[in-house]
Amino acid sequence: MNTQFEGAVITEQGKTVAVVSVQRAVFHDSFNASLIIKSMLPIFKGMPVVLMTVDNQGVPAYFGRSDLVLLLENVNIKEAKWEQISADIDLSNSCPMKEKED
């Protein structure tokens, strides 16, 4: 499935991480959020991926490895170079909560 999303690659304190913007609802199911991260790894050539969402006040929240989440909390995410990315992502095998098509 061809999917479009916004992503940014951020380097902070010698660590490089891909940040993918998602809807807040993704954070409600940590198992599926983890599977989404795994599905993004090939797109970013194995670079660690963290999911990000923003609340109504524009405050970011992150989901991913705890060390990377802590790192990103000190970054002004609004200054990141965000890009619209289009990629083929197969979530049918990685997200068990997705309804199967008949």
C-alpha positions as CSV (number, residue, x, y, z in Angstrom):
1,M,0.0,0.0,0.0
2,N,1.4,3.4,-1.0
3,T,1.3,5.6,2.1
4,Q,2.2,9.3,2.5
5,F,3.5,10.7,5.8
6,E,5.7,13.4,7.1
7,G,9.1,12.5,8.4
8,A,12.3,14.2,9.6
9,V,15.8,13.0,10.2
10,I,17.3,14.6,13.3
11,T,20.8,14.4,14.6
12,E,21.3,15.3,18.2
13,Q,24.2,14.6,20.5
14,G,25.8,12.3,17.9
15,K,22.6,10.2,17.4
16,T,20.6,10.2,14.3
17,V,16.9,9.3,14.4
18,A,14.0,9.3,12.0
19,V,10.9,11.0,13.4
20,V,7.5,10.1,11.8
21,S,4.4,12.2,12.4
22,V,1.3,10.2,13.2
23,Q,-2.2,10.8,14.5
24,R,-2.7,10.7,18.2
25,A,-4.8,7.6,18.0
26,V,-1.7,5.6,17.0
27,F,-0.4,6.0,20.6
28,H,-3.5,4.3,22.1
29,D,-2.1,0.8,21.1
30,S,1.6,0.4,21.9
31,F,1.8,-3.0,20.2
32,N,0.6,-1.7,16.9
33,A,2.7,1.5,17.3
34,S,5.7,-0.7,17.7
35,L,4.8,-2.6,14.6
36,I,4.4,0.6,12.7
37,I,7.9,1.6,13.7
38,K,9.2,-1.8,12.5
39,S,7.5,-1.3,9.1
40,M,9.3,2.1,8.8
41,L,12.8,0.8,9.3
42,P,13.4,-0.2,5.7
43,I,12.3,3.3,4.5
44,F,14.9,4.9,6.7
45,K,17.5,2.2,5.9
46,G,17.5,0.7,9.4
47,M,17.8,4.1,11.2
48,P,16.0,4.1,14.6
49,V,12.4,5.4,14.2
50,V,10.4,7.3,16.7
51,L,6.7,8.2,16.2
52,M,5.6,11.7,17.1
53,T,2.2,13.4,17.6
54,V,1.2,16.8,18.8
55,D,-1.6,17.8,21.1
56,N,-4.0,20.7,20.6
57,Q,-1.5,23.2,22.0
58,G,1.2,21.9,19.6
59,V,3.2,20.1,22.3
60,P,4.9,17.0,20.9
61,A,4.7,13.5,22.4
62,Y,6.9,10.6,21.3
63,F,6.7,6.9,21.1
64,G,9.8,4.7,20.6
65,R,13.0,3.7,22.3
66,S,13.2,5.5,25.7
67,D,16.7,6.8,25.1
68,L,15.6,8.4,21.8
69,V,12.4,9.8,23.3
70,L,14.5,11.5,26.1
71,L,16.8,12.9,23.5
72,L,14.0,14.3,21.3
73,E,12.4,16.0,24.3
74,N,15.3,18.5,24.3
75,V,14.9,19.2,20.5
76,N,12.8,22.0,19.1
77,I,10.9,19.7,16.7
78,K,9.4,22.7,14.9
79,E,12.9,23.5,13.5
80,A,13.3,20.1,12.0
81,K,13.4,19.7,8.2
82,W,10.1,17.9,7.6
83,E,9.5,16.2,4.3
84,Q,6.5,14.6,2.7
85,I,7.4,10.9,2.1
86,S,5.7,8.5,-0.1
87,A,6.5,4.8,0.3
88,D,5.1,1.4,-0.1
89,I,4.3,0.0,3.4
90,D,2.6,-3.3,4.0
91,L,0.8,-3.0,7.3
92,S,-1.5,-6.0,6.6
93,N,1.0,-8.5,8.1
94,S,2.3,-6.2,10.8
95,C,-0.9,-4.7,12.3
96,P,-3.1,-7.5,13.7
97,M,-5.8,-5.1,14.6
98,K,-6.4,-4.1,11.0
99,E,-9.5,-5.6,9.5
100,K,-8.9,-8.2,6.8
101,E,-10.3,-7.4,3.4
102,D,-12.7,-9.9,1.9
